[in-house]
Amino acid sequence: MTGGDYQCSAGTAGDSKMGLLRTVLFTGFVLLTSFNGSAQKNSDIGFFAGTSYYMGDLNPAVHYAMPSFAAGPIYRYNFNERNSLRAHAFYHGLNYDVTEFSGYIDGLQRRDYHPKFVDLGLDFEFNWKPYKTAHRKTKASPYVFAGLGYNFFVFSDGNTNLQPHVTLPFGFGYKVNVGKWLSAGLEASARKAFSDRVDGITNPPLDDVIAPFGNNDWYFFTGVFVTYKFFKFWEDCPTYD
């Protein structure tokens, strides 16, 4: 395997992509706040904050190596006490060190890279116990989720070989009601990337370095979240109990 196996494409991460990010977040906010009262009755909106980290060609086995800050809004529509549909938009970084591979990979002269991404996703969420956000009769529940997502970079940090990609998000967590209006929880999740260029590198020429689960890159989130219940007065009225 030679240096020719590495694909390199011109990439930019300037003001146009930051503008796209602002447009995506603003559009999402408008859509979420435009639902009618019936939909809002079953909805909650919140914010996630935590860490993200990368595993792939440059980090095949070490979890939580070079973690980065991750944060963003989440919206959940609750079909019932067990099943929900959730949307998210997380701004995050994926850090990796290229020192070990500097003699093999053309065009990656920097010691390490800190590109920034936006992770979008739509997930189906299942509660193991009956649960409603900020509801007096349902206190807490573990949950699992899986869905479909898309990850694109907004700042390449000089790595011109990055590539936007479709992802398969899945994970688990635990949520608990903390008041009349709020719910909070812990969550850990993974993203299987349908691309081998999350880090801008494909197939490093070292036989003893193989990314897990094939040669596609992965990245992970761990963090906490808080959500706010729309129209809490519906839950407080016996007519809607």
Secondary structure, 3 states (H helix, E strand, C coil): CCHHHCCCCCCCCCHHHHHHHHHHHHHHHHHHHCCCHHHHHCEEEEEEEEEEEEECCCCCCCCCCCCEEEEEEEEEEECCCCEEEEEEEEEEECCEECHHHCCCCCCCCCCEECCEEEEEEEEEEEECCCCCCCCCCCCEEEEEEEEEEEEEEEECCCCCCCCCEEEEEEEEEEEEECCCCEEEEEEEEEEEECCCCCCCCCCCCCCCCCCCCCCCCEEEEEEEEEEEECCCHHHHCHHHC
